Protein backbone atom coordinates (compact mmCIF):
# COMPACT_ATOMS: atom_id res chain seq x y z
CA UNK A 1 0.00 0.00 0.00
CA UNK A 2 1.37 3.40 -0.98
CA UNK A 3 2.05 5.78 1.92
CA UNK A 4 0.91 9.34 1.15
CA UNK A 5 2.48 12.07 3.28
CA UNK A 6 1.12 15.40 2.03
CA UNK A 7 -1.69 17.08 0.11
CA UNK A 8 0.20 17.46 -3.16
CA UNK A 9 1.14 13.80 -3.21
CA UNK A 10 -2.51 12.94 -2.51
CA UNK A 11 -3.80 15.06 -5.38
CA UNK A 12 -1.15 13.72 -7.74
CA UNK A 13 -2.09 10.18 -6.79
CA UNK A 14 -5.71 10.67 -7.94
CA UNK A 15 -5.31 13.21 -10.73
CA UNK A 16 -5.51 10.56 -13.44
CA UNK A 17 -8.41 8.68 -11.83
CA UNK A 18 -11.49 9.20 -14.07
CA UNK A 19 -14.33 10.77 -12.07
CA UNK A 20 -17.29 12.96 -13.11
CA UNK A 21 -17.02 16.65 -12.31
CA UNK A 22 -19.86 16.47 -9.77
CA UNK A 23 -18.03 13.96 -7.52
CA UNK A 24 -16.36 15.15 -4.32
CA UNK A 25 -12.77 15.88 -5.25
CA UNK A 26 -9.77 14.03 -3.83
CA UNK A 27 -8.88 15.46 -0.42
CA UNK A 28 -6.10 15.32 2.18
CA UNK A 29 -7.04 15.68 5.88
CA UNK A 30 -3.42 15.83 7.16
CA UNK A 31 -3.49 12.09 7.90
CA UNK A 32 -5.52 10.25 5.24
CA UNK A 33 -5.87 10.73 1.49
CA UNK A 34 -9.44 10.47 0.22
CA UNK A 35 -10.33 9.50 -3.38
CA UNK A 36 -12.97 11.19 -5.56
CA UNK A 37 -16.32 10.04 -4.19
CA UNK A 38 -19.84 9.77 -5.54
CA UNK A 39 -22.31 12.33 -4.05
CA UNK A 40 -24.63 11.03 -1.36
CA UNK A 41 -22.29 8.24 -0.20
CA UNK A 42 -20.05 7.49 2.77
CA UNK A 43 -16.56 6.26 1.98
CA UNK A 44 -14.08 4.65 4.38
CA UNK A 45 -10.35 4.06 4.72
CA UNK A 46 -8.37 1.89 7.17
CA UNK A 47 -7.29 3.78 10.28
CA UNK A 48 -3.71 5.05 9.87
CA UNK A 49 -0.93 3.22 11.80
CA UNK A 50 -0.47 5.90 14.45
CA UNK A 51 -0.02 5.56 18.20
CA UNK A 52 -3.38 5.15 19.94
CA UNK A 53 -5.27 4.13 16.81
CA UNK A 54 -6.73 0.71 16.02
CA UNK A 55 -5.66 -0.17 12.47
CA UNK A 56 -8.35 -2.88 12.23
CA UNK A 57 -11.04 -0.18 12.27
CA UNK A 58 -12.00 2.43 9.70
CA UNK A 59 -12.18 6.20 9.31
CA UNK A 60 -15.23 7.59 7.48
CA UNK A 61 -15.96 10.61 5.33
CA UNK A 62 -19.26 11.65 3.71
CA UNK A 63 -19.75 13.18 0.28
CA UNK A 64 -22.93 15.29 0.36
CA UNK A 65 -25.53 15.51 -2.40
CA UNK A 66 -24.10 18.83 -3.58
CA UNK A 67 -20.72 17.24 -4.34
CA UNK A 68 -18.95 18.74 -1.33
CA UNK A 69 -17.39 16.91 1.60
CA UNK A 70 -19.42 17.00 4.80
CA UNK A 71 -17.95 19.55 7.24
CA UNK A 72 -18.45 20.41 10.88
CA UNK A 73 -18.19 23.98 12.15
CA UNK A 74 -14.70 23.22 13.41
CA UNK A 75 -13.29 21.92 10.14
CA UNK A 76 -14.91 24.49 7.86
CA UNK A 77 -14.73 23.89 4.13
CA UNK A 78 -11.88 21.37 4.31
CA UNK A 79 -14.27 18.55 5.18
CA UNK A 80 -14.69 16.32 8.21
CA UNK A 81 -13.13 12.86 8.65
CA UNK A 82 -14.61 10.70 11.38
CA UNK A 83 -11.82 8.92 13.29
CA UNK A 84 -14.01 7.97 16.26
CA UNK A 85 -13.79 4.23 15.56
CA UNK A 86 -10.00 4.42 15.25
CA UNK A 87 -9.34 5.57 18.81
CA UNK A 88 -8.84 2.88 21.38
CA UNK A 89 -11.34 2.86 24.24
CA UNK A 90 -11.28 6.08 26.29
CA UNK A 91 -8.42 7.38 24.20
CA UNK A 92 -8.94 10.52 22.14
CA UNK A 93 -11.25 13.49 22.07
CA UNK A 94 -13.74 11.95 19.65
CA UNK A 95 -14.72 9.17 22.02
CA UNK A 96 -16.69 11.39 24.38
CA UNK A 97 -19.12 14.29 24.37
CA UNK A 98 -18.80 15.25 20.71
CA UNK A 99 -21.58 17.62 19.70
CA UNK A 100 -21.20 16.91 15.98
CA UNK A 101 -22.39 14.08 13.77
CA UNK A 102 -19.38 11.80 14.15
CA UNK A 103 -20.19 8.16 13.47
CA UNK A 104 -20.68 6.36 10.20
CA UNK A 105 -24.17 5.42 11.35
CA UNK A 106 -25.04 9.07 12.03
CA UNK A 107 -23.78 10.16 8.62
CA UNK A 108 -25.68 7.44 6.81
CA UNK A 109 -28.80 8.05 8.88
CA UNK A 110 -28.86 11.72 7.86
CA UNK A 111 -28.63 10.80 4.20
CA UNK A 112 -31.09 7.91 4.35
CA UNK A 113 -33.62 9.90 6.39
CA UNK A 114 -33.42 12.91 4.09
CA UNK A 115 -33.90 10.74 1.00
CA UNK A 116 -36.77 8.86 2.65
CA UNK A 117 -38.54 12.12 3.49
CA UNK A 118 -38.01 13.42 -0.02
CA UNK A 119 -39.16 10.21 -1.71
CA UNK A 120 -42.23 9.90 0.53
CA UNK A 121 -43.22 13.53 -0.01
CA UNK A 122 -42.72 13.32 -3.77
CA UNK A 123 -44.60 10.02 -4.02
CA UNK A 124 -47.67 11.44 -2.26
CA UNK A 125 -47.34 14.62 -4.32
CA UNK A 126 -47.25 12.72 -7.61
CA UNK A 127 -50.37 10.75 -6.71
CA UNK A 128 -52.21 13.93 -5.74
CA UNK A 129 -51.14 15.69 -8.94
CA UNK A 130 -52.21 12.76 -11.14
CA UNK A 131 -55.65 12.70 -9.49
CA UNK A 132 -55.94 16.48 -9.76
CA UNK A 133 -55.01 16.47 -13.43
CA UNK A 134 -57.65 13.81 -14.13
CA UNK A 135 -60.31 15.79 -12.25
CA UNK A 136 -59.42 19.01 -14.06
CA UNK A 137 -59.42 17.31 -17.45
CA UNK A 138 -62.82 15.69 -17.03
CA UNK A 139 -64.66 17.92 -14.57
CA UNK A 140 -63.73 21.50 -15.40
CA UNK A 141 -66.13 22.79 -18.01
CA UNK A 142 -64.89 22.71 -21.59
CA UNK A 143 -66.70 26.02 -22.09
CA UNK A 144 -64.23 27.88 -19.86
CA UNK A 145 -60.68 29.02 -20.45
CA UNK A 146 -59.77 28.04 -16.91
CA UNK A 147 -58.91 24.51 -17.96
CA UNK A 148 -56.50 25.93 -20.55
CA UNK A 149 -54.57 27.45 -17.64
CA UNK A 150 -54.94 24.71 -15.04
CA UNK A 151 -53.79 21.80 -17.21
CA UNK A 152 -50.30 23.18 -18.02
CA UNK A 153 -49.97 24.38 -14.41
CA UNK A 154 -50.50 20.87 -13.06
CA UNK A 155 -48.48 19.25 -15.84
CA UNK A 156 -45.52 21.52 -14.96
CA UNK A 157 -45.80 20.67 -11.28
CA UNK A 158 -46.10 16.97 -12.13
CA UNK A 159 -43.01 16.97 -14.36
CA UNK A 160 -40.98 18.96 -11.81
CA UNK A 161 -41.82 16.43 -9.09
CA UNK A 162 -40.92 13.57 -11.44
CA UNK A 163 -37.55 15.14 -12.30
CA UNK A 164 -36.88 15.76 -8.58
CA UNK A 165 -37.67 12.13 -7.81
CA UNK A 166 -35.22 10.98 -10.49
CA UNK A 167 -32.59 13.37 -9.15
CA UNK A 168 -32.90 11.90 -5.65
CA UNK A 169 -32.52 8.36 -6.99
CA UNK A 170 -29.71 9.31 -9.37
CA UNK A 171 -26.75 8.44 -7.10
CA UNK A 172 -28.16 4.90 -6.69
CA UNK A 173 -28.25 4.30 -10.44
CA UNK A 174 -24.61 3.57 -11.21
CA UNK A 175 -24.78 4.09 -14.95
CA UNK A 176 -26.45 7.48 -14.60
CA UNK A 177 -24.56 8.66 -11.52
CA UNK A 178 -21.28 8.42 -13.42
CA UNK A 179 -22.70 10.24 -16.43
CA UNK A 180 -22.42 14.02 -16.08
CA UNK A 181 -24.86 14.55 -18.97
CA UNK A 182 -27.62 12.57 -17.23
CA UNK A 183 -26.98 14.45 -14.02
CA UNK A 184 -27.10 17.84 -15.74
CA UNK A 185 -30.24 16.84 -17.66
CA UNK A 186 -32.18 16.13 -14.47
CA UNK A 187 -30.95 19.41 -12.98
CA UNK A 188 -32.02 21.30 -16.11
CA UNK A 189 -35.47 19.69 -16.28
CA UNK A 190 -36.12 20.22 -12.59
CA UNK A 191 -35.28 23.90 -12.87
CA UNK A 192 -37.21 24.31 -16.14
CA UNK A 193 -40.46 22.79 -14.90
CA UNK A 194 -40.03 24.38 -11.46
CA UNK A 195 -39.90 27.80 -13.09
CA UNK A 196 -42.80 26.86 -15.40
CA UNK A 197 -44.79 25.89 -12.29
CA UNK A 198 -44.41 29.40 -10.87
CA UNK A 199 -44.91 31.11 -14.24
CA UNK A 200 -48.26 29.34 -14.69
CA UNK A 201 -49.33 30.46 -11.23
CA UNK A 202 -48.79 34.01 -12.51
CA UNK A 203 -50.85 33.15 -15.62
CA UNK A 204 -53.64 31.85 -13.37
CA UNK A 205 -53.54 35.15 -11.47
CA UNK A 206 -53.87 37.05 -14.76
CA UNK A 207 -56.81 34.86 -15.73
CA UNK A 208 -58.71 35.60 -12.50
CA UNK A 209 -57.87 39.29 -12.86
CA UNK A 210 -59.40 39.28 -16.35
CA UNK A 211 -62.50 37.50 -15.06
CA UNK A 212 -62.84 39.91 -12.12
CA UNK A 213 -62.79 42.82 -14.59
CA UNK A 214 -65.33 41.00 -16.80
CA UNK A 215 -62.92 41.13 -19.75
CA UNK A 216 -63.47 38.59 -22.49
CA UNK A 217 -60.51 36.24 -22.95
CA UNK A 218 -59.82 35.98 -26.66
CA UNK A 219 -57.56 33.59 -28.56
CA UNK A 220 -54.78 36.18 -28.57
CA UNK A 221 -54.93 36.36 -24.79
CA UNK A 222 -54.58 32.58 -24.53
CA UNK A 223 -51.52 32.70 -26.79
CA UNK A 224 -49.95 35.36 -24.57
CA UNK A 225 -50.65 33.18 -21.53
CA UNK A 226 -48.82 30.24 -23.07
CA UNK A 227 -45.92 32.44 -24.12
CA UNK A 228 -45.65 33.65 -20.53
CA UNK A 229 -46.12 30.22 -18.95
CA UNK A 230 -43.48 28.44 -21.02
CA UNK A 231 -41.51 31.43 -22.32
CA UNK A 232 -40.17 32.39 -18.89
CA UNK A 233 -38.56 28.98 -18.17
CA UNK A 234 -37.46 28.63 -21.81
CA UNK A 235 -35.57 31.92 -21.46
CA UNK A 236 -33.99 31.67 -18.01
CA UNK A 237 -33.21 27.95 -17.62
CA UNK A 238 -30.86 27.70 -20.66
CA UNK A 239 -29.31 30.99 -19.49
CA UNK A 240 -28.65 29.41 -16.08
CA UNK A 241 -27.05 26.31 -17.60
CA UNK A 242 -24.92 28.35 -20.02
CA UNK A 243 -23.77 30.69 -17.24
CA UNK A 244 -22.81 27.82 -14.97
CA UNK A 245 -20.86 26.16 -17.74
CA UNK A 246 -19.04 29.40 -18.53
CA UNK A 247 -18.38 30.53 -14.95
CA UNK A 248 -17.62 27.09 -13.54
CA UNK A 249 -16.78 24.71 -16.39
CA UNK A 250 -15.35 22.10 -14.01
CA UNK A 251 -17.77 22.64 -11.17
CA UNK A 252 -20.21 20.16 -9.68
CA UNK A 253 -22.81 22.90 -9.39
CA UNK A 254 -24.10 21.99 -12.86
CA UNK A 255 -25.61 18.85 -11.34
CA UNK A 256 -26.90 20.26 -8.07
CA UNK A 257 -30.21 21.94 -7.36
CA UNK A 258 -29.69 23.31 -3.85
CA UNK A 259 -26.13 24.65 -3.96
CA UNK A 260 -25.81 28.11 -2.40
CA UNK A 261 -24.20 29.90 -5.33
CA UNK A 262 -24.95 33.21 -7.06
CA UNK A 263 -25.87 31.47 -10.35
CA UNK A 264 -28.90 30.03 -8.59
CA UNK A 265 -30.58 33.45 -8.76
CA UNK A 266 -30.81 33.24 -12.56
CA UNK A 267 -33.79 30.93 -12.04
CA UNK A 268 -34.68 31.73 -8.43
CA UNK A 269 -35.09 35.45 -9.18
CA UNK A 270 -37.80 34.91 -11.84
CA UNK A 271 -39.53 32.46 -9.49
CA UNK A 272 -39.82 35.05 -6.74
CA UNK A 273 -40.83 37.70 -9.30
CA UNK A 274 -43.64 35.44 -10.55
CA UNK A 275 -44.85 34.82 -6.99
CA UNK A 276 -44.78 38.53 -6.15
CA UNK A 277 -46.63 39.48 -9.33
CA UNK A 278 -49.16 36.68 -8.78
CA UNK A 279 -49.80 37.85 -5.20
CA UNK A 280 -50.46 41.37 -6.49
CA UNK A 281 -52.81 40.12 -9.21
CA UNK A 282 -54.75 37.77 -6.90
CA UNK A 283 -55.12 40.54 -4.32
CA UNK A 284 -56.25 43.06 -6.95
CA UNK A 285 -58.79 40.61 -8.38
CA UNK A 286 -60.06 39.87 -4.88
CA UNK A 287 -60.50 43.58 -4.11
CA UNK A 288 -62.37 44.12 -7.39
CA UNK A 289 -64.71 41.22 -6.71
CA UNK A 290 -65.41 42.27 -3.13
CA UNK A 291 -65.94 45.98 -3.80
CA UNK A 292 -67.70 45.83 -7.18
CA UNK A 293 -71.13 44.30 -7.55
CA UNK A 294 -71.71 44.74 -11.28
CA UNK A 295 -75.34 43.68 -11.07
CA UNK A 296 -76.72 43.84 -14.63
CA UNK A 297 -79.33 46.51 -15.16
CA UNK A 298 -82.80 45.42 -16.19
CA UNK A 299 -83.39 46.07 -19.86
CA UNK A 300 -86.78 47.25 -21.13
CA UNK A 301 -87.43 43.96 -22.92
CA UNK A 302 -86.16 41.76 -20.04
CA UNK A 303 -88.64 40.10 -17.74
CA UNK A 304 -88.26 40.36 -14.00
CA UNK A 305 -87.63 36.64 -13.76
CA UNK A 306 -84.84 36.76 -16.34
CA UNK A 307 -83.30 39.74 -14.62
CA UNK A 308 -83.37 37.98 -11.25
CA UNK A 309 -81.73 34.86 -12.76
CA UNK A 310 -79.01 37.00 -14.30
CA UNK A 311 -78.39 38.82 -11.01
CA UNK A 312 -78.29 35.50 -9.13
CA UNK A 313 -75.75 34.06 -11.56
CA UNK A 314 -73.63 37.19 -11.27
CA UNK A 315 -73.69 36.96 -7.47
CA UNK A 316 -72.83 33.28 -7.61
CA UNK A 317 -69.98 33.97 -10.02
CA UNK A 318 -68.54 36.72 -7.81
CA UNK A 319 -68.70 34.48 -4.72
CA UNK A 320 -66.97 31.66 -6.57
CA UNK A 321 -64.29 33.94 -7.99
CA UNK A 322 -63.64 35.36 -4.51
CA UNK A 323 -63.23 31.82 -3.23
CA UNK A 324 -60.71 31.06 -6.00
CA UNK A 325 -58.64 34.20 -5.38
CA UNK A 326 -58.42 33.52 -1.65
CA UNK A 327 -57.28 29.93 -2.20
CA UNK A 328 -54.65 30.86 -4.77
CA UNK A 329 -53.39 33.68 -2.56
CA UNK A 330 -52.92 31.13 0.23
CA UNK A 331 -50.90 28.99 -2.20
CA UNK A 332 -48.60 31.91 -3.05
CA UNK A 333 -48.17 32.78 0.63
CA UNK A 334 -47.02 29.19 1.20
CA UNK A 335 -44.64 28.98 -1.75
CA UNK A 336 -42.79 32.27 -1.16
CA UNK A 337 -41.59 31.48 2.41
CA UNK A 338 -40.68 27.92 1.35
CA UNK A 339 -38.46 29.27 -1.42
CA UNK A 340 -36.78 31.68 1.00
CA UNK A 341 -36.38 28.96 3.65
CA UNK A 342 -34.85 26.59 1.09
CA UNK A 343 -32.30 29.19 0.04
CA UNK A 344 -31.32 29.99 3.65
CA UNK A 345 -30.93 26.34 4.65
CA UNK A 346 -28.81 25.69 1.55
CA UNK A 347 -26.12 27.72 3.32
CA UNK A 348 -26.14 25.33 6.28
CA UNK A 349 -23.55 22.56 6.57
CA UNK A 350 -25.80 20.47 8.85
CA UNK A 351 -23.08 19.95 11.41
CA UNK A 352 -25.25 19.35 14.45
CA UNK A 353 -28.58 17.75 15.25
CA UNK A 354 -30.50 21.03 15.21
CA UNK A 355 -29.36 21.93 11.71
CA UNK A 356 -30.05 18.37 10.55
CA UNK A 357 -33.65 18.69 11.78
CA UNK A 358 -33.96 21.96 9.86
CA UNK A 359 -32.64 20.15 6.78
CA UNK A 360 -35.32 17.48 7.17
CA UNK A 361 -37.98 20.19 7.44
CA UNK A 362 -36.67 21.89 4.29
CA UNK A 363 -36.85 18.66 2.29
CA UNK A 364 -40.40 18.00 3.47
CA UNK A 365 -41.74 21.51 2.85
CA UNK A 366 -40.12 21.85 -0.57
CA UNK A 367 -41.21 18.47 -1.92
CA UNK A 368 -44.88 18.84 -0.91
CA UNK A 369 -45.38 22.05 -2.91
CA UNK A 370 -47.19 20.06 -5.59
CA UNK A 371 -49.36 18.44 -2.91
CA UNK A 372 -50.31 21.87 -1.56
CA UNK A 373 -51.13 22.94 -5.13
CA UNK A 374 -53.43 19.93 -5.54
CA UNK A 375 -55.15 20.55 -2.21
CA UNK A 376 -55.65 24.29 -2.62
CA UNK A 377 -56.37 24.64 -6.34
CA UNK A 378 -58.08 21.31 -7.07
CA UNK A 379 -59.48 19.46 -4.06
CA UNK A 380 -60.97 22.60 -2.48
CA UNK A 381 -62.42 23.88 -5.76
CA UNK A 382 -66.20 24.33 -5.76
CA UNK A 383 -66.61 23.39 -9.41
CA UNK A 384 -64.77 20.11 -8.89
CA UNK A 385 -66.82 19.37 -5.78
CA UNK A 386 -69.89 19.73 -7.96
CA UNK A 387 -68.31 17.77 -10.82
CA UNK A 388 -71.61 16.55 -12.21
CA UNK A 389 -73.37 19.88 -11.83
CA UNK A 390 -73.59 22.90 -14.10
CA UNK A 391 -70.22 24.72 -14.22
CA UNK A 392 -69.99 27.82 -12.09
CA UNK A 393 -67.44 29.85 -14.00
CA UNK A 394 -68.49 30.63 -17.54
CA UNK A 395 -66.56 32.34 -20.29
SVG drawing of the C-alpha trace seen along z (x, -y; Angstrom):
<svg xmlns="http://www.w3.org/2000/svg" viewBox="-91 -50 96 55">
<polyline fill="none" stroke="black" stroke-width="0.4" points="0.0,0.0 1.4,-3.4 2.1,-5.8 0.9,-9.3 2.5,-12.1 1.1,-15.4 -1.7,-17.1 0.2,-17.5 1.1,-13.8 -2.5,-12.9 -3.8,-15.1 -1.1,-13.7 -2.1,-10.2 -5.7,-10.7 -5.3,-13.2 -5.5,-10.6 -8.4,-8.7 -11.5,-9.2 -14.3,-10.8 -17.3,-13.0 -17.0,-16.7 -19.9,-16.5 -18.0,-14.0 -16.4,-15.2 -12.8,-15.9 -9.8,-14.0 -8.9,-15.5 -6.1,-15.3 -7.0,-15.7 -3.4,-15.8 -3.5,-12.1 -5.5,-10.2 -5.9,-10.7 -9.4,-10.5 -10.3,-9.5 -13.0,-11.2 -16.3,-10.0 -19.8,-9.8 -22.3,-12.3 -24.6,-11.0 -22.3,-8.2 -20.0,-7.5 -16.6,-6.3 -14.1,-4.6 -10.3,-4.1 -8.4,-1.9 -7.3,-3.8 -3.7,-5.1 -0.9,-3.2 -0.5,-5.9 0.0,-5.6 -3.4,-5.1 -5.3,-4.1 -6.7,-0.7 -5.7,0.2 -8.3,2.9 -11.0,0.2 -12.0,-2.4 -12.2,-6.2 -15.2,-7.6 -16.0,-10.6 -19.3,-11.7 -19.8,-13.2 -22.9,-15.3 -25.5,-15.5 -24.1,-18.8 -20.7,-17.2 -18.9,-18.7 -17.4,-16.9 -19.4,-17.0 -18.0,-19.5 -18.5,-20.4 -18.2,-24.0 -14.7,-23.2 -13.3,-21.9 -14.9,-24.5 -14.7,-23.9 -11.9,-21.4 -14.3,-18.6 -14.7,-16.3 -13.1,-12.9 -14.6,-10.7 -11.8,-8.9 -14.0,-8.0 -13.8,-4.2 -10.0,-4.4 -9.3,-5.6 -8.8,-2.9 -11.3,-2.9 -11.3,-6.1 -8.4,-7.4 -8.9,-10.5 -11.2,-13.5 -13.7,-12.0 -14.7,-9.2 -16.7,-11.4 -19.1,-14.3 -18.8,-15.3 -21.6,-17.6 -21.2,-16.9 -22.4,-14.1 -19.4,-11.8 -20.2,-8.2 -20.7,-6.4 -24.2,-5.4 -25.0,-9.1 -23.8,-10.2 -25.7,-7.4 -28.8,-8.1 -28.9,-11.7 -28.6,-10.8 -31.1,-7.9 -33.6,-9.9 -33.4,-12.9 -33.9,-10.7 -36.8,-8.9 -38.5,-12.1 -38.0,-13.4 -39.2,-10.2 -42.2,-9.9 -43.2,-13.5 -42.7,-13.3 -44.6,-10.0 -47.7,-11.4 -47.3,-14.6 -47.2,-12.7 -50.4,-10.7 -52.2,-13.9 -51.1,-15.7 -52.2,-12.8 -55.6,-12.7 -55.9,-16.5 -55.0,-16.5 -57.7,-13.8 -60.3,-15.8 -59.4,-19.0 -59.4,-17.3 -62.8,-15.7 -64.7,-17.9 -63.7,-21.5 -66.1,-22.8 -64.9,-22.7 -66.7,-26.0 -64.2,-27.9 -60.7,-29.0 -59.8,-28.0 -58.9,-24.5 -56.5,-25.9 -54.6,-27.4 -54.9,-24.7 -53.8,-21.8 -50.3,-23.2 -50.0,-24.4 -50.5,-20.9 -48.5,-19.3 -45.5,-21.5 -45.8,-20.7 -46.1,-17.0 -43.0,-17.0 -41.0,-19.0 -41.8,-16.4 -40.9,-13.6 -37.5,-15.1 -36.9,-15.8 -37.7,-12.1 -35.2,-11.0 -32.6,-13.4 -32.9,-11.9 -32.5,-8.4 -29.7,-9.3 -26.7,-8.4 -28.2,-4.9 -28.2,-4.3 -24.6,-3.6 -24.8,-4.1 -26.4,-7.5 -24.6,-8.7 -21.3,-8.4 -22.7,-10.2 -22.4,-14.0 -24.9,-14.5 -27.6,-12.6 -27.0,-14.5 -27.1,-17.8 -30.2,-16.8 -32.2,-16.1 -31.0,-19.4 -32.0,-21.3 -35.5,-19.7 -36.1,-20.2 -35.3,-23.9 -37.2,-24.3 -40.5,-22.8 -40.0,-24.4 -39.9,-27.8 -42.8,-26.9 -44.8,-25.9 -44.4,-29.4 -44.9,-31.1 -48.3,-29.3 -49.3,-30.5 -48.8,-34.0 -50.8,-33.1 -53.6,-31.8 -53.5,-35.2 -53.9,-37.1 -56.8,-34.9 -58.7,-35.6 -57.9,-39.3 -59.4,-39.3 -62.5,-37.5 -62.8,-39.9 -62.8,-42.8 -65.3,-41.0 -62.9,-41.1 -63.5,-38.6 -60.5,-36.2 -59.8,-36.0 -57.6,-33.6 -54.8,-36.2 -54.9,-36.4 -54.6,-32.6 -51.5,-32.7 -50.0,-35.4 -50.7,-33.2 -48.8,-30.2 -45.9,-32.4 -45.6,-33.7 -46.1,-30.2 -43.5,-28.4 -41.5,-31.4 -40.2,-32.4 -38.6,-29.0 -37.5,-28.6 -35.6,-31.9 -34.0,-31.7 -33.2,-27.9 -30.9,-27.7 -29.3,-31.0 -28.6,-29.4 -27.0,-26.3 -24.9,-28.3 -23.8,-30.7 -22.8,-27.8 -20.9,-26.2 -19.0,-29.4 -18.4,-30.5 -17.6,-27.1 -16.8,-24.7 -15.4,-22.1 -17.8,-22.6 -20.2,-20.2 -22.8,-22.9 -24.1,-22.0 -25.6,-18.8 -26.9,-20.3 -30.2,-21.9 -29.7,-23.3 -26.1,-24.7 -25.8,-28.1 -24.2,-29.9 -24.9,-33.2 -25.9,-31.5 -28.9,-30.0 -30.6,-33.5 -30.8,-33.2 -33.8,-30.9 -34.7,-31.7 -35.1,-35.4 -37.8,-34.9 -39.5,-32.5 -39.8,-35.1 -40.8,-37.7 -43.6,-35.4 -44.8,-34.8 -44.8,-38.5 -46.6,-39.5 -49.2,-36.7 -49.8,-37.9 -50.5,-41.4 -52.8,-40.1 -54.8,-37.8 -55.1,-40.5 -56.2,-43.1 -58.8,-40.6 -60.1,-39.9 -60.5,-43.6 -62.4,-44.1 -64.7,-41.2 -65.4,-42.3 -65.9,-46.0 -67.7,-45.8 -71.1,-44.3 -71.7,-44.7 -75.3,-43.7 -76.7,-43.8 -79.3,-46.5 -82.8,-45.4 -83.4,-46.1 -86.8,-47.2 -87.4,-44.0 -86.2,-41.8 -88.6,-40.1 -88.3,-40.4 -87.6,-36.6 -84.8,-36.8 -83.3,-39.7 -83.4,-38.0 -81.7,-34.9 -79.0,-37.0 -78.4,-38.8 -78.3,-35.5 -75.7,-34.1 -73.6,-37.2 -73.7,-37.0 -72.8,-33.3 -70.0,-34.0 -68.5,-36.7 -68.7,-34.5 -67.0,-31.7 -64.3,-33.9 -63.6,-35.4 -63.2,-31.8 -60.7,-31.1 -58.6,-34.2 -58.4,-33.5 -57.3,-29.9 -54.7,-30.9 -53.4,-33.7 -52.9,-31.1 -50.9,-29.0 -48.6,-31.9 -48.2,-32.8 -47.0,-29.2 -44.6,-29.0 -42.8,-32.3 -41.6,-31.5 -40.7,-27.9 -38.5,-29.3 -36.8,-31.7 -36.4,-29.0 -34.8,-26.6 -32.3,-29.2 -31.3,-30.0 -30.9,-26.3 -28.8,-25.7 -26.1,-27.7 -26.1,-25.3 -23.6,-22.6 -25.8,-20.5 -23.1,-20.0 -25.2,-19.3 -28.6,-17.7 -30.5,-21.0 -29.4,-21.9 -30.0,-18.4 -33.6,-18.7 -34.0,-22.0 -32.6,-20.2 -35.3,-17.5 -38.0,-20.2 -36.7,-21.9 -36.8,-18.7 -40.4,-18.0 -41.7,-21.5 -40.1,-21.8 -41.2,-18.5 -44.9,-18.8 -45.4,-22.1 -47.2,-20.1 -49.4,-18.4 -50.3,-21.9 -51.1,-22.9 -53.4,-19.9 -55.2,-20.6 -55.7,-24.3 -56.4,-24.6 -58.1,-21.3 -59.5,-19.5 -61.0,-22.6 -62.4,-23.9 -66.2,-24.3 -66.6,-23.4 -64.8,-20.1 -66.8,-19.4 -69.9,-19.7 -68.3,-17.8 -71.6,-16.6 -73.4,-19.9 -73.6,-22.9 -70.2,-24.7 -70.0,-27.8 -67.4,-29.9 -68.5,-30.6 -66.6,-32.3"/>
</svg>
